[in-house]
C-alpha cells in the first residue's frame, strides 16, 4: 500500500498530483488535442519569439556536419529542421516524440518543406529510450522535459545513449526574472488559457500547459537534477528575462 501511495504522489500534472503512468497518459491526450493548432498557438503565446529561441538554441548546440543527433519531444519539427541543416547529408537526426499525432504532424511539415534524406522518425518515451548505448553525439529537447512523468528518469535514459563527450541541451520555460515576474504570471495563468479557449478551442489543455510551466523546476534546481543524473559541466543561459532558459550538460 505504501508503494502505491508513493506512486500516487510521484508526478505533477499541472497543479494536480497523479501517478507517473497517469501523467504520461494525460499529457499524451493533451498533445493529441492541441496538435492541429499547436504552431499557431506557439506564435501567439510567445509573440513569435519561439522562433528566435529555437534558432539561438541551435547556435548554442555546437552540432557539426556529419554528427548523429536525437531530437526529443520533436513535436511539429522546428528543431529537427534546424538540426537537419546543421548535420548535412553526411549526418543524421532522429525526430522522436512520445505522441503519435505530434510526430506525424512534424513529419508532414518536414516533408512538405523538402526535408527527407537525413531525418528518421521514432515514437518513444524519453524515459525509456531503446537506442544503442553511446550512439548519439548530441541530444536536444525543446519544451518537452517538463511534460515527462519523471525528469530524472528521462535524464538517466538520455545519458545512456549519449557518446562520451556528447552533450544534452534543453530549451524549456523557466522562472522569469523579478523585473517581469508579476505580469508574466498573470499572462501565464489568465491569458494563455483564454487563448486556448478561443483560438485552439481547448481551454483545459492550455490551462495544464500554463500550470506545467509554473511547476517546472527553477534554473538552478534543474542544474542540480542534471548533475544528479551524472551530467557534467552543467550550466544554463536565460533568454527573454528567464521566461525560457537553455540548459546544457555533458557526458564525460
C-alpha positions, 0 to 999 in steps of 0.5 A: 500500500505504501508503494502505491501511495508513493506512486500516487504522489510521484508526478505533477500534472499541472497543479494536480498530483497523479501517478507517473503512468497517469501523467504520461497518459494525460499529457499524451491526450493533451498533445493529441488535442492541441496538435492541429493548432499547436504552431499557431498557438506557439506564435501567439503565446510567445509573440513569435519569439519561439522562433528566435529561441529555437534558432539561438538554441541551435547556435548554442548546440555546437552540432557539426556536419556529419554528427548523429543527433536525437531530437526529443519531444520533436513535436511539429519539427522546428528543431529537427529542421534546424538540426537537419541543416546543421548535420548535412547529408553526411549526418543524421537526426532522429525526430522522436516524440512520445505522441503519435499525432505530434510526430506525424504532424512534424513529419508532414511539415518536414516533408512538405518543406523538402526535408527527407534524406537525413531525418528518421522518425521514432515514437518513444518515451524519453524515459525509456529510450531503446537506442544503442548505448553511446550512439548519439553525439548530441541530444536536444529537447525543446519544451518537452522535459517538463511534460515527462512523468519523471525528469530524472528518469528521462535524464538517466535514459538520455545519458545512456545513449549519449557518446562520451563527450556528447552533450544534452541541451534543453530549451524549456520555460523557466522562472522569469526574472523579478523585473517581469515576474508579476505580469508574466504570471498573470499572462501565464495563468489568465491569458494563455488559457483564454487563448486556448479557449478561443483560438485552439478551442481547448481551454483545459489543455492550455490551462495544464500547459500554463500550470506545467510551466509554473511547476517546472523546476527553477534554473538552478534546481534543474542544474542540480537534477542534471548533475544528479543524473551524472551530467557534467559541466552543467550550466544554463543561459536565460533568454527573454528575462528567464521566461525560457532558459537553455540548459546544457550538460555533458557526458564525460 
